Amino acid sequence: MNGGNAHDLIIRPLLTEKSTALRTGHHKYCFAVRTYANRVNVKWAVEKILDVKVKSVNILNVSGKVKRMGRFSGKRPDWKKAIVTLHPGEKIGFFEA
């Protein structure tokens, strides 16, 4: 990402039961990222922001759910999830606290 801001690419960390299991067993951390993000951009942003060495990045497109309020129907927005694998020995501090 040339001249871009790494903080714009990563929206938030995902703290769910599944992401906790991935983190403790496999050194994988989950983030919600922008829909235009790709593996190279996510790797660059995580290494720059969190000062860790990234081994690999997997990206998933998550479809928004259709929700109803009475007779009216709407849809939550689609979003993208990144699963970042770190090298052995690397940790992200705010996940561990």
mmCIF file as gemmi writes it, N, C-alpha and C atoms, coordinates in Angstrom:
data_model
loop_
_atom_site.group_PDB
_atom_site.id
_atom_site.type_symbol
_atom_site.label_atom_id
_atom_site.label_alt_id
_atom_site.label_comp_id
_atom_site.label_asym_id
_atom_site.label_entity_id
_atom_site.label_seq_id
_atom_site.pdbx_PDB_ins_code
_atom_site.Cartn_x
_atom_site.Cartn_y
_atom_site.Cartn_z
_atom_site.occupancy
_atom_site.B_iso_or_equiv
_atom_site.pdbx_formal_charge
_atom_site.auth_seq_id
_atom_site.auth_asym_id
_atom_site.pdbx_PDB_model_num
ATOM 1 N N . MET Axp A 1 ? 0.858 -1.172 0 1 0 ? 1 A 1
ATOM 2 C CA . MET Axp A 1 ? 0 0 0 1 0 ? 1 A 1
ATOM 3 C C . MET Axp A 1 ? 0.9 1.23 0 1 0 ? 1 A 1
ATOM 4 N N . ASN Axp A 2 ? 0.912 1.928 -1.076 1 0 ? 2 A 1
ATOM 5 C CA . ASN Axp A 2 ? 1.85 3.032 -1.253 1 0 ? 2 A 1
ATOM 6 C C . ASN Axp A 2 ? 1.326 4.311 -0.624 1 0 ? 2 A 1
ATOM 7 N N . GLY Axp A 3 ? 2.006 4.754 0.42 1 0 ? 3 A 1
ATOM 8 C CA . GLY Axp A 3 ? 1.678 6.027 1.03 1 0 ? 3 A 1
ATOM 9 C C . GLY Axp A 3 ? 0.36 6.055 1.775 1 0 ? 3 A 1
ATOM 10 N N . GLY Axp A 4 ? -0.323 4.917 1.891 1 0 ? 4 A 1
ATOM 11 C CA . GLY Axp A 4 ? -1.602 4.87 2.587 1 0 ? 4 A 1
ATOM 12 C C . GLY Axp A 4 ? -1.407 4.788 4.088 1 0 ? 4 A 1
ATOM 13 N N . ASN Axp A 5 ? -2.504 4.817 4.785 1 0 ? 5 A 1
ATOM 14 C CA . ASN Axp A 5 ? -2.476 4.748 6.231 1 0 ? 5 A 1
ATOM 15 C C . ASN Axp A 5 ? -2.887 3.344 6.672 1 0 ? 5 A 1
ATOM 16 N N . ALA Axp A 6 ? -2.04 2.698 7.449 1 0 ? 6 A 1
ATOM 17 C CA . ALA Axp A 6 ? -2.312 1.337 7.905 1 0 ? 6 A 1
ATOM 18 C C . ALA Axp A 6 ? -3.523 1.293 8.825 1 0 ? 6 A 1
ATOM 19 N N . HIS Axp A 7 ? -3.764 2.359 9.576 1 0 ? 7 A 1
ATOM 20 C CA . HIS Axp A 7 ? -4.893 2.388 10.503 1 0 ? 7 A 1
ATOM 21 C C . HIS Axp A 7 ? -6.232 2.465 9.771 1 0 ? 7 A 1
ATOM 22 N N . ASP Axp A 8 ? -6.252 2.936 8.529 1 0 ? 8 A 1
ATOM 23 C CA . ASP Axp A 8 ? -7.489 2.968 7.753 1 0 ? 8 A 1
ATOM 24 C C . ASP Axp A 8 ? -7.884 1.587 7.253 1 0 ? 8 A 1
ATOM 25 N N . LEU Axp A 9 ? -6.932 0.706 7.088 1 0 ? 9 A 1
ATOM 26 C CA . LEU Axp A 9 ? -7.185 -0.608 6.503 1 0 ? 9 A 1
ATOM 27 C C . LEU Axp A 9 ? -7.799 -1.577 7.506 1 0 ? 9 A 1
ATOM 28 N N . ILE Axp A 10 ? -7.31 -1.581 8.73 1 0 ? 10 A 1
ATOM 29 C CA . ILE Axp A 10 ? -7.807 -2.492 9.756 1 0 ? 10 A 1
ATOM 30 C C . ILE Axp A 10 ? -8.872 -1.769 10.573 1 0 ? 10 A 1
ATOM 31 N N . ILE Axp A 11 ? -10.07 -2.335 10.62 1 0 ? 11 A 1
ATOM 32 C CA . ILE Axp A 11 ? -11.185 -1.685 11.322 1 0 ? 11 A 1
ATOM 33 C C . ILE Axp A 11 ? -11.125 -1.969 12.816 1 0 ? 11 A 1
ATOM 34 N N . ARG Axp A 12 ? -11.053 -3.277 13.185 1 0 ? 12 A 1
ATOM 35 C CA . ARG Axp A 12 ? -11.043 -3.641 14.599 1 0 ? 12 A 1
ATOM 36 C C . ARG Axp A 12 ? -10.591 -5.091 14.735 1 0 ? 12 A 1
ATOM 37 N N . PRO Axp A 13 ? -10.105 -5.473 15.903 1 0 ? 13 A 1
ATOM 38 C CA . PRO Axp A 13 ? -9.846 -6.898 16.158 1 0 ? 13 A 1
ATOM 39 C C . PRO Axp A 13 ? -11.162 -7.613 16.45 1 0 ? 13 A 1
ATOM 40 N N . LEU Axp A 14 ? -11.241 -8.879 16.095 1 0 ? 14 A 1
ATOM 41 C CA . LEU Axp A 14 ? -12.431 -9.674 16.376 1 0 ? 14 A 1
ATOM 42 C C . LEU Axp A 14 ? -12.175 -10.528 17.61 1 0 ? 14 A 1
ATOM 43 N N . LEU Axp A 15 ? -12.991 -10.353 18.627 1 0 ? 15 A 1
ATOM 44 C CA . LEU Axp A 15 ? -12.857 -11.098 19.873 1 0 ? 15 A 1
ATOM 45 C C . LEU Axp A 15 ? -14.088 -11.982 20.044 1 0 ? 15 A 1
ATOM 46 N N . THR Axp A 16 ? -14.02 -13.185 19.48 1 0 ? 16 A 1
ATOM 47 C CA . THR Axp A 16 ? -15.102 -14.149 19.562 1 0 ? 16 A 1
ATOM 48 C C . THR Axp A 16 ? -14.553 -15.45 20.142 1 0 ? 16 A 1
ATOM 49 N N . GLU Axp A 17 ? -15.424 -16.39 20.403 1 0 ? 17 A 1
ATOM 50 C CA . GLU Axp A 17 ? -14.973 -17.683 20.924 1 0 ? 17 A 1
ATOM 51 C C . GLU Axp A 17 ? -14.097 -18.4 19.899 1 0 ? 17 A 1
ATOM 52 N N . LYS Axp A 18 ? -14.489 -18.331 18.651 1 0 ? 18 A 1
ATOM 53 C CA . LYS Axp A 18 ? -13.717 -19.004 17.605 1 0 ? 18 A 1
ATOM 54 C C . LYS Axp A 18 ? -12.35 -18.356 17.427 1 0 ? 18 A 1
ATOM 55 N N . SER Axp A 19 ? -12.294 -17.026 17.466 1 0 ? 19 A 1
ATOM 56 C CA . SER Axp A 19 ? -11.003 -16.356 17.312 1 0 ? 19 A 1
ATOM 57 C C . SER Axp A 19 ? -10.101 -16.6 18.527 1 0 ? 19 A 1
ATOM 58 N N . THR Axp A 20 ? -10.69 -16.744 19.707 1 0 ? 20 A 1
ATOM 59 C CA . THR Axp A 20 ? -9.905 -17.068 20.896 1 0 ? 20 A 1
ATOM 60 C C . THR Axp A 20 ? -9.3 -18.458 20.782 1 0 ? 20 A 1
ATOM 61 N N . ALA Axp A 21 ? -10.063 -19.416 20.271 1 0 ? 21 A 1
ATOM 62 C CA . ALA Axp A 21 ? -9.546 -20.773 20.079 1 0 ? 21 A 1
ATOM 63 C C . ALA Axp A 21 ? -8.419 -20.789 19.049 1 0 ? 21 A 1
ATOM 64 N N . LEU Axp A 22 ? -8.557 -20.019 17.98 1 0 ? 22 A 1
ATOM 65 C CA . LEU Axp A 22 ? -7.489 -19.929 16.979 1 0 ? 22 A 1
ATOM 66 C C . LEU Axp A 22 ? -6.232 -19.294 17.566 1 0 ? 22 A 1
ATOM 67 N N . ARG Axp A 23 ? -6.427 -18.29 18.404 1 0 ? 23 A 1
ATOM 68 C CA . ARG Axp A 23 ? -5.295 -17.569 18.985 1 0 ? 23 A 1
ATOM 69 C C . ARG Axp A 23 ? -4.513 -18.458 19.945 1 0 ? 23 A 1
ATOM 70 N N . THR Axp A 24 ? -5.201 -19.198 20.797 1 0 ? 24 A 1
ATOM 71 C CA . THR Axp A 24 ? -4.496 -19.995 21.799 1 0 ? 24 A 1
ATOM 72 C C . THR Axp A 24 ? -3.857 -21.23 21.188 1 0 ? 24 A 1
ATOM 73 N N . GLY Axp A 25 ? -4.489 -21.836 20.203 1 0 ? 25 A 1
ATOM 74 C CA . GLY Axp A 25 ? -3.962 -23.077 19.661 1 0 ? 25 A 1
ATOM 75 C C . GLY Axp A 25 ? -3.017 -22.935 18.49 1 0 ? 25 A 1
ATOM 76 N N . HIS Axp A 26 ? -3.195 -21.886 17.677 1 0 ? 26 A 1
ATOM 77 C CA . HIS Axp A 26 ? -2.495 -21.832 16.398 1 0 ? 26 A 1
ATOM 78 C C . HIS Axp A 26 ? -1.764 -20.521 16.11 1 0 ? 26 A 1
ATOM 79 N N . HIS Axp A 27 ? -1.693 -19.592 17.041 1 0 ? 27 A 1
ATOM 80 C CA . HIS Axp A 27 ? -1.044 -18.28 16.839 1 0 ? 27 A 1
ATOM 81 C C . HIS Axp A 27 ? -1.702 -17.499 15.7 1 0 ? 27 A 1
ATOM 82 N N . LYS Axp A 28 ? -3.041 -17.57 15.614 1 0 ? 28 A 1
ATOM 83 C CA . LYS Axp A 28 ? -3.781 -16.853 14.577 1 0 ? 28 A 1
ATOM 84 C C . LYS Axp A 28 ? -4.648 -15.785 15.228 1 0 ? 28 A 1
ATOM 85 N N . TYR Axp A 29 ? -4.669 -14.605 14.628 1 0 ? 29 A 1
ATOM 86 C CA . TYR Axp A 29 ? -5.414 -13.468 15.148 1 0 ? 29 A 1
ATOM 87 C C . TYR Axp A 29 ? -6.383 -12.993 14.072 1 0 ? 29 A 1
ATOM 88 N N . CYS Axp A 30 ? -7.601 -12.619 14.475 1 0 ? 30 A 1
ATOM 89 C CA . CYS Axp A 30 ? -8.652 -12.228 13.533 1 0 ? 30 A 1
ATOM 90 C C . CYS Axp A 30 ? -8.91 -10.726 13.613 1 0 ? 30 A 1
ATOM 91 N N . PHE Axp A 31 ? -9.101 -10.126 12.43 1 0 ? 31 A 1
ATOM 92 C CA . PHE Axp A 31 ? -9.378 -8.699 12.33 1 0 ? 31 A 1
ATOM 93 C C . PHE Axp A 31 ? -10.49 -8.475 11.314 1 0 ? 31 A 1
ATOM 94 N N . ALA Axp A 32 ? -11.32 -7.463 11.541 1 0 ? 32 A 1
ATOM 95 C CA . ALA Axp A 32 ? -12.239 -6.969 10.524 1 0 ? 32 A 1
ATOM 96 C C . ALA Axp A 32 ? -11.478 -5.924 9.723 1 0 ? 32 A 1
ATOM 97 N N . VAL Axp A 33 ? -11.481 -6.061 8.401 1 0 ? 33 A 1
ATOM 98 C CA . VAL Axp A 33 ? -10.717 -5.158 7.536 1 0 ? 33 A 1
ATOM 99 C C . VAL Axp A 33 ? -11.644 -4.558 6.486 1 0 ? 33 A 1
ATOM 100 N N . ARG Axp A 34 ? -11.155 -3.546 5.791 1 0 ? 34 A 1
ATOM 101 C CA . ARG Axp A 34 ? -11.927 -2.901 4.734 1 0 ? 34 A 1
ATOM 102 C C . ARG Axp A 34 ? -12.194 -3.879 3.598 1 0 ? 34 A 1
ATOM 103 N N . THR Axp A 35 ? -13.264 -3.645 2.858 1 0 ? 35 A 1
ATOM 104 C CA . THR Axp A 35 ? -13.638 -4.571 1.796 1 0 ? 35 A 1
ATOM 105 C C . THR Axp A 35 ? -12.666 -4.542 0.628 1 0 ? 35 A 1
ATOM 106 N N . TYR Axp A 36 ? -11.876 -3.504 0.48 1 0 ? 36 A 1
ATOM 107 C CA . TYR Axp A 36 ? -10.904 -3.433 -0.61 1 0 ? 36 A 1
ATOM 108 C C . TYR Axp A 36 ? -9.542 -3.998 -0.216 1 0 ? 36 A 1
ATOM 109 N N . ALA Axp A 37 ? -9.408 -4.504 1.007 1 0 ? 37 A 1
ATOM 110 C CA . ALA Axp A 37 ? -8.122 -5.014 1.493 1 0 ? 37 A 1
ATOM 111 C C . ALA Axp A 37 ? -7.773 -6.34 0.815 1 0 ? 37 A 1
ATOM 112 N N . ASN Axp A 38 ? -6.478 -6.553 0.602 1 0 ? 38 A 1
ATOM 113 C CA . ASN Axp A 38 ? -6.006 -7.853 0.13 1 0 ? 38 A 1
ATOM 114 C C . ASN Axp A 38 ? -4.927 -8.356 1.09 1 0 ? 38 A 1
ATOM 115 N N . ARG Axp A 39 ? -4.389 -9.55 0.812 1 0 ? 39 A 1
ATOM 116 C CA . ARG Axp A 39 ? -3.443 -10.181 1.742 1 0 ? 39 A 1
ATOM 117 C C . ARG Axp A 39 ? -2.182 -9.35 1.946 1 0 ? 39 A 1
ATOM 118 N N . VAL Axp A 40 ? -1.671 -8.805 0.874 1 0 ? 40 A 1
ATOM 119 C CA . VAL Axp A 40 ? -0.428 -8.03 0.961 1 0 ? 40 A 1
ATOM 120 C C . VAL Axp A 40 ? -0.635 -6.78 1.805 1 0 ? 40 A 1
ATOM 121 N N . ASN Axp A 41 ? -1.754 -6.087 1.591 1 0 ? 41 A 1
ATOM 122 C CA . ASN Axp A 41 ? -2.047 -4.871 2.355 1 0 ? 41 A 1
ATOM 123 C C . ASN Axp A 41 ? -2.259 -5.171 3.832 1 0 ? 41 A 1
ATOM 124 N N . VAL Axp A 42 ? -2.967 -6.262 4.144 1 0 ? 42 A 1
ATOM 125 C CA . VAL Axp A 42 ? -3.226 -6.609 5.545 1 0 ? 42 A 1
ATOM 126 C C . VAL Axp A 42 ? -1.92 -6.982 6.238 1 0 ? 42 A 1
ATOM 127 N N . LYS Axp A 43 ? -1.062 -7.741 5.575 1 0 ? 43 A 1
ATOM 128 C CA . LYS Axp A 43 ? 0.227 -8.112 6.164 1 0 ? 43 A 1
ATOM 129 C C . LYS Axp A 43 ? 1.056 -6.869 6.471 1 0 ? 43 A 1
ATOM 130 N N . TRP Axp A 44 ? 1.098 -5.944 5.519 1 0 ? 44 A 1
ATOM 131 C CA . TRP Axp A 44 ? 1.862 -4.701 5.705 1 0 ? 44 A 1
ATOM 132 C C . TRP Axp A 44 ? 1.31 -3.898 6.882 1 0 ? 44 A 1
ATOM 133 N N . ALA Axp A 45 ? -0.029 -3.783 6.956 1 0 ? 45 A 1
ATOM 134 C CA . ALA Axp A 45 ? -0.648 -2.97 8.006 1 0 ? 45 A 1
ATOM 135 C C . ALA Axp A 45 ? -0.426 -3.577 9.392 1 0 ? 45 A 1
ATOM 136 N N . VAL Axp A 46 ? -0.581 -4.898 9.523 1 0 ? 46 A 1
ATOM 137 C CA . VAL Axp A 46 ? -0.402 -5.542 10.825 1 0 ? 46 A 1
ATOM 138 C C . VAL Axp A 46 ? 1.048 -5.441 11.279 1 0 ? 46 A 1
ATOM 139 N N . GLU Axp A 47 ? 1.993 -5.649 10.362 1 0 ? 47 A 1
ATOM 140 C CA . GLU Axp A 47 ? 3.407 -5.538 10.73 1 0 ? 47 A 1
ATOM 141 C C . GLU Axp A 47 ? 3.773 -4.117 11.129 1 0 ? 47 A 1
ATOM 142 N N . LYS Axp A 48 ? 3.186 -3.137 10.447 1 0 ? 48 A 1
ATOM 143 C CA . LYS Axp A 48 ? 3.508 -1.737 10.754 1 0 ? 48 A 1
ATOM 144 C C . LYS Axp A 48 ? 2.876 -1.283 12.074 1 0 ? 48 A 1
ATOM 145 N N . ILE Axp A 49 ? 1.605 -1.607 12.29 1 0 ? 49 A 1
ATOM 146 C CA . ILE Axp A 49 ? 0.9 -1.124 13.475 1 0 ? 49 A 1
ATOM 147 C C . ILE Axp A 49 ? 1.347 -1.86 14.733 1 0 ? 49 A 1
ATOM 148 N N . LEU Axp A 50 ? 1.434 -3.187 14.667 1 0 ? 50 A 1
ATOM 149 C CA . LEU Axp A 50 ? 1.629 -3.994 15.862 1 0 ? 50 A 1
ATOM 150 C C . LEU Axp A 50 ? 3.058 -4.468 16.061 1 0 ? 50 A 1
ATOM 151 N N . ASP Axp A 51 ? 3.939 -4.187 15.125 1 0 ? 51 A 1
ATOM 152 C CA . ASP Axp A 51 ? 5.372 -4.502 15.233 1 0 ? 51 A 1
ATOM 153 C C . ASP Axp A 51 ? 5.596 -5.998 15.496 1 0 ? 51 A 1
ATOM 154 N N . VAL Axp A 52 ? 5.02 -6.837 14.635 1 0 ? 52 A 1
ATOM 155 C CA . VAL Axp A 52 ? 5.199 -8.288 14.692 1 0 ? 52 A 1
ATOM 156 C C . VAL Axp A 52 ? 5.551 -8.786 13.291 1 0 ? 52 A 1
ATOM 157 N N . LYS Axp A 53 ? 6.024 -10.028 13.195 1 0 ? 53 A 1
ATOM 158 C CA . LYS Axp A 53 ? 6.331 -10.647 11.915 1 0 ? 53 A 1
ATOM 159 C C . LYS Axp A 53 ? 5.194 -11.587 11.533 1 0 ? 53 A 1
ATOM 160 N N . VAL Axp A 54 ? 4.564 -11.324 10.401 1 0 ? 54 A 1
ATOM 161 C CA . VAL Axp A 54 ? 3.421 -12.1 9.938 1 0 ? 54 A 1
ATOM 162 C C . VAL Axp A 54 ? 3.902 -13.231 9.047 1 0 ? 54 A 1
ATOM 163 N N . LYS Axp A 55 ? 3.398 -14.433 9.324 1 0 ? 55 A 1
ATOM 164 C CA . LYS Axp A 55 ? 3.753 -15.597 8.518 1 0 ? 55 A 1
ATOM 165 C C . LYS Axp A 55 ? 2.833 -15.712 7.302 1 0 ? 55 A 1
ATOM 166 N N . SER Axp A 56 ? 1.509 -15.607 7.517 1 0 ? 56 A 1
ATOM 167 C CA . SER Axp A 56 ? 0.567 -15.688 6.4 1 0 ? 56 A 1
ATOM 168 C C . SER Axp A 56 ? -0.724 -14.967 6.763 1 0 ? 56 A 1
ATOM 169 N N . VAL Axp A 57 ? -1.531 -14.698 5.728 1 0 ? 57 A 1
ATOM 170 C CA . VAL Axp A 57 ? -2.816 -14.019 5.899 1 0 ? 57 A 1
ATOM 171 C C . VAL Axp A 57 ? -3.862 -14.749 5.065 1 0 ? 57 A 1
ATOM 172 N N . ASN Axp A 58 ? -4.993 -15.069 5.683 1 0 ? 58 A 1
ATOM 173 C CA . ASN Axp A 58 ? -6.154 -15.608 4.973 1 0 ? 58 A 1
ATOM 174 C C . ASN Axp A 58 ? -7.276 -14.586 5.08 1 0 ? 58 A 1
ATOM 175 N N . ILE Axp A 59 ? -8.028 -14.421 3.981 1 0 ? 59 A 1
ATOM 176 C CA . ILE Axp A 59 ? -9.086 -13.417 3.941 1 0 ? 59 A 1
ATOM 177 C C . ILE Axp A 59 ? -10.405 -14.093 3.577 1 0 ? 59 A 1
ATOM 178 N N . LEU Axp A 60 ? -11.479 -13.702 4.28 1 0 ? 60 A 1
ATOM 179 C CA . LEU Axp A 60 ? -12.813 -14.231 4.013 1 0 ? 60 A 1
ATOM 180 C C . LEU Axp A 60 ? -13.77 -13.079 3.757 1 0 ? 60 A 1
ATOM 181 N N . ASN Axp A 61 ? -14.64 -13.238 2.762 1 0 ? 61 A 1
ATOM 182 C CA . ASN Axp A 61 ? -15.737 -12.307 2.553 1 0 ? 61 A 1
ATOM 183 C C . ASN Axp A 61 ? -16.925 -12.797 3.361 1 0 ? 61 A 1
ATOM 184 N N . VAL Axp A 62 ? -17.46 -11.941 4.224 1 0 ? 62 A 1
ATOM 185 C CA . VAL Axp A 62 ? -18.596 -12.307 5.074 1 0 ? 62 A 1
ATOM 186 C C . VAL Axp A 62 ? -19.813 -11.556 4.554 1 0 ? 62 A 1
ATOM 187 N N . SER Axp A 63 ? -20.856 -12.31 4.216 1 0 ? 63 A 1
ATOM 188 C CA . SER Axp A 63 ? -22.084 -11.7 3.71 1 0 ? 63 A 1
ATOM 189 C C . SER Axp A 63 ? -22.909 -11.165 4.866 1 0 ? 63 A 1
ATOM 190 N N . GLY Axp A 64 ? -23.517 -10.004 4.672 1 0 ? 64 A 1
ATOM 191 C CA . GLY Axp A 64 ? -24.382 -9.424 5.686 1 0 ? 64 A 1
ATOM 192 C C . GLY Axp A 64 ? -25.7 -10.167 5.764 1 0 ? 64 A 1
ATOM 193 N N . LYS Axp A 65 ? -26.238 -10.272 6.961 1 0 ? 65 A 1
ATOM 194 C CA . LYS Axp A 65 ? -27.498 -10.983 7.168 1 0 ? 65 A 1
ATOM 195 C C . LYS Axp A 65 ? -28.688 -10.111 6.757 1 0 ? 65 A 1
ATOM 196 N N . VAL Axp A 66 ? -29.746 -10.765 6.316 1 0 ? 66 A 1
ATOM 197 C CA . VAL Axp A 66 ? -30.999 -10.07 6.063 1 0 ? 66 A 1
ATOM 198 C C . VAL Axp A 66 ? -31.77 -10.037 7.381 1 0 ? 66 A 1
ATOM 199 N N . LYS Axp A 67 ? -32.169 -8.861 7.79 1 0 ? 67 A 1
ATOM 200 C CA . LYS Axp A 67 ? -32.89 -8.677 9.05 1 0 ? 67 A 1
ATOM 201 C C . LYS Axp A 67 ? -34.243 -8.032 8.776 1 0 ? 67 A 1
ATOM 202 N N . ARG Axp A 68 ? -35.205 -8.346 9.641 1 0 ? 68 A 1
ATOM 203 C CA . ARG Axp A 68 ? -36.545 -7.782 9.492 1 0 ? 68 A 1
ATOM 204 C C . ARG Axp A 68 ? -36.932 -7.017 10.74 1 0 ? 68 A 1
ATOM 205 N N . MET Axp A 69 ? -37.679 -5.95 10.534 1 0 ? 69 A 1
ATOM 206 C CA . MET Axp A 69 ? -38.287 -5.191 11.629 1 0 ? 69 A 1
ATOM 207 C C . MET Axp A 69 ? -39.761 -5.061 11.258 1 0 ? 69 A 1
ATOM 208 N N . GLY Axp A 70 ? -40.567 -5.996 11.776 1 0 ? 70 A 1
ATOM 209 C CA . GLY Axp A 70 ? -41.972 -6.028 11.382 1 0 ? 70 A 1
ATOM 210 C C . GLY Axp A 70 ? -42.095 -6.469 9.939 1 0 ? 70 A 1
ATOM 211 N N . ARG Axp A 71 ? -42.772 -5.669 9.128 1 0 ? 71 A 1
ATOM 212 C CA . ARG Axp A 71 ? -42.937 -6.039 7.72 1 0 ? 71 A 1
ATOM 213 C C . ARG Axp A 71 ? -41.821 -5.489 6.846 1 0 ? 71 A 1
ATOM 214 N N . PHE Axp A 72 ? -40.924 -4.701 7.42 1 0 ? 72 A 1
ATOM 215 C CA . PHE Axp A 72 ? -39.84 -4.105 6.647 1 0 ? 72 A 1
ATOM 216 C C . PHE Axp A 72 ? -38.6 -4.981 6.716 1 0 ? 72 A 1
ATOM 217 N N . SER Axp A 73 ? -37.946 -5.121 5.602 1 0 ? 73 A 1
ATOM 218 C CA . SER Axp A 73 ? -36.761 -5.963 5.513 1 0 ? 73 A 1
ATOM 219 C C . SER Axp A 73 ? -35.561 -5.106 5.153 1 0 ? 73 A 1
ATOM 220 N N . GLY Axp A 74 ? -34.433 -5.436 5.727 1 0 ? 74 A 1
ATOM 221 C CA . GLY Axp A 74 ? -33.197 -4.721 5.43 1 0 ? 74 A 1
ATOM 222 C C . GLY Axp A 74 ? -32.037 -5.698 5.449 1 0 ? 74 A 1
ATOM 223 N N . LYS Axp A 75 ? -30.859 -5.201 5.122 1 0 ? 75 A 1
ATOM 224 C CA . LYS Axp A 75 ? -29.688 -6.068 5.062 1 0 ? 75 A 1
ATOM 225 C C . LYS Axp A 75 ? -28.513 -5.379 5.728 1 0 ? 75 A 1
ATOM 226 N N . ARG Axp A 76 ? -27.808 -6.144 6.561 1 0 ? 76 A 1
ATOM 227 C CA . ARG Axp A 76 ? -26.582 -5.626 7.154 1 0 ? 76 A 1
ATOM 228 C C . ARG Axp A 76 ? -25.5 -5.599 6.089 1 0 ? 76 A 1
ATOM 229 N N . PRO Axp A 77 ? -24.509 -4.727 6.235 1 0 ? 77 A 1
ATOM 230 C CA . PRO Axp A 77 ? -23.496 -4.637 5.183 1 0 ? 77 A 1
ATOM 231 C C . PRO Axp A 77 ? -22.573 -5.858 5.129 1 0 ? 77 A 1
ATOM 232 N N . ASP Axp A 78 ? -22.063 -6.145 3.925 1 0 ? 78 A 1
ATOM 233 C CA . ASP Axp A 78 ? -21.037 -7.166 3.766 1 0 ? 78 A 1
ATOM 234 C C . ASP Axp A 78 ? -19.731 -6.628 4.327 1 0 ? 78 A 1
ATOM 235 N N . TRP Axp A 79 ? -18.882 -7.534 4.829 1 0 ? 79 A 1
ATOM 236 C CA . TRP Axp A 79 ? -17.594 -7.108 5.366 1 0 ? 79 A 1
ATOM 237 C C . TRP Axp A 79 ? -16.561 -8.184 5.118 1 0 ? 79 A 1
ATOM 238 N N . LYS Axp A 80 ? -15.331 -7.901 5.459 1 0 ? 80 A 1
ATOM 239 C CA . LYS Axp A 80 ? -14.227 -8.804 5.185 1 0 ? 80 A 1
ATOM 240 C C . LYS Axp A 80 ? -13.481 -9.11 6.473 1 0 ? 80 A 1
ATOM 241 N N . LYS Axp A 81 ? -13.112 -10.384 6.646 1 0 ? 81 A 1
ATOM 242 C CA . LYS Axp A 81 ? -12.396 -10.85 7.83 1 0 ? 81 A 1
ATOM 243 C C . LYS Axp A 81 ? -11.006 -11.307 7.404 1 0 ? 81 A 1
ATOM 244 N N . ALA Axp A 82 ? -9.992 -10.93 8.171 1 0 ? 82 A 1
ATOM 245 C CA . ALA Axp A 82 ? -8.625 -11.372 7.92 1 0 ? 82 A 1
ATOM 246 C C . ALA Axp A 82 ? -8.157 -12.213 9.097 1 0 ? 82 A 1
ATOM 247 N N . ILE Axp A 83 ? -7.608 -13.4 8.805 1 0 ? 83 A 1
ATOM 248 C CA . ILE Axp A 83 ? -7.017 -14.267 9.821 1 0 ? 83 A 1
ATOM 249 C C . ILE Axp A 83 ? -5.513 -14.237 9.599 1 0 ? 83 A 1
ATOM 250 N N . VAL Axp A 84 ? -4.804 -13.655 10.558 1 0 ? 84 A 1
ATOM 251 C CA . VAL Axp A 84 ? -3.362 -13.42 10.441 1 0 ? 84 A 1
ATOM 252 C C . VAL Axp A 84 ? -2.621 -14.449 11.284 1 0 ? 84 A 1
ATOM 253 N N . THR Axp A 85 ? -1.71 -15.193 10.651 1 0 ? 85 A 1
ATOM 254 C CA . THR Axp A 85 ? -0.874 -16.161 11.359 1 0 ? 85 A 1
ATOM 255 C C . THR Axp A 85 ? 0.482 -15.53 11.616 1 0 ? 85 A 1
ATOM 256 N N . LEU Axp A 86 ? 0.923 -15.569 12.872 1 0 ? 86 A 1
ATOM 257 C CA . LEU Axp A 86 ? 2.216 -14.999 13.243 1 0 ? 86 A 1
ATOM 258 C C . LEU Axp A 86 ? 3.276 -16.089 13.321 1 0 ? 86 A 1
ATOM 259 N N . HIS Axp A 87 ? 4.53 -15.683 13.203 1 0 ? 87 A 1
ATOM 260 C CA . HIS Axp A 87 ? 5.637 -16.608 13.386 1 0 ? 87 A 1
ATOM 261 C C . HIS Axp A 87 ? 5.67 -17.081 14.839 1 0 ? 87 A 1
ATOM 262 N N . PRO Axp A 88 ? 6.179 -18.295 15.104 1 0 ? 88 A 1
ATOM 263 C CA . PRO Axp A 88 ? 6.27 -18.775 16.493 1 0 ? 88 A 1
ATOM 264 C C . PRO Axp A 88 ? 7.085 -17.819 17.367 1 0 ? 88 A 1
ATOM 265 N N . GLY Axp A 89 ? 6.603 -17.567 18.56 1 0 ? 89 A 1
ATOM 266 C CA . GLY Axp A 89 ? 7.276 -16.659 19.477 1 0 ? 89 A 1
ATOM 267 C C . GLY Axp A 89 ? 6.741 -15.235 19.426 1 0 ? 89 A 1
ATOM 268 N N . GLU Axp A 90 ? 5.999 -14.876 18.371 1 0 ? 90 A 1
ATOM 269 C CA . GLU Axp A 90 ? 5.432 -13.525 18.262 1 0 ? 90 A 1
ATOM 270 C C . GLU Axp A 90 ? 4.095 -13.493 18.996 1 0 ? 90 A 1
ATOM 271 N N . LYS Axp A 91 ? 3.766 -12.344 19.606 1 0 ? 91 A 1
ATOM 272 C CA . LYS Axp A 91 ? 2.506 -12.147 20.296 1 0 ? 91 A 1
ATOM 273 C C . LYS Axp A 91 ? 2.011 -10.728 20.042 1 0 ? 91 A 1
ATOM 274 N N . ILE Axp A 92 ? 0.694 -10.565 20.119 1 0 ? 92 A 1
ATOM 275 C CA . ILE Axp A 92 ? 0.092 -9.24 20.07 1 0 ? 92 A 1
ATOM 276 C C . ILE Axp A 92 ? -0.399 -8.947 21.471 1 0 ? 92 A 1
ATOM 277 N N . GLY Axp A 93 ? 0.124 -7.905 22.09 1 0 ? 93 A 1
ATOM 278 C CA . GLY Axp A 93 ? -0.078 -7.648 23.507 1 0 ? 93 A 1
ATOM 279 C C . GLY Axp A 93 ? -1.505 -7.41 23.938 1 0 ? 93 A 1
ATOM 280 N N . PHE Axp A 94 ? -2.288 -6.626 23.197 1 0 ? 94 A 1
ATOM 281 C CA . PHE Axp A 94 ? -3.611 -6.268 23.697 1 0 ? 94 A 1
ATOM 282 C C . PHE Axp A 94 ? -4.585 -7.439 23.63 1 0 ? 94 A 1
ATOM 283 N N . PHE Axp A 95 ? -4.289 -8.479 22.859 1 0 ? 95 A 1
ATOM 284 C CA . PHE Axp A 95 ? -5.124 -9.675 22.874 1 0 ? 95 A 1
ATOM 285 C C . PHE Axp A 95 ? -4.877 -10.483 24.145 1 0 ? 95 A 1
ATOM 286 N N . GLU Axp A 96 ? -3.664 -10.448 24.66 1 0 ? 96 A 1
ATOM 287 C CA . GLU Axp A 96 ? -3.289 -11.272 25.802 1 0 ? 96 A 1
ATOM 288 C C . GLU Axp A 96 ? -3.761 -10.69 27.136 1 0 ? 96 A 1
ATOM 289 N N . ALA Axp A 97 ? -4.041 -9.383 27.186 1 0 ? 97 A 1
ATOM 290 C CA . ALA Axp A 97 ? -4.403 -8.736 28.445 1 0 ? 97 A 1
ATOM 291 C C . ALA Axp A 97 ? -5.794 -9.065 28.891 1 0 ? 97 A 1
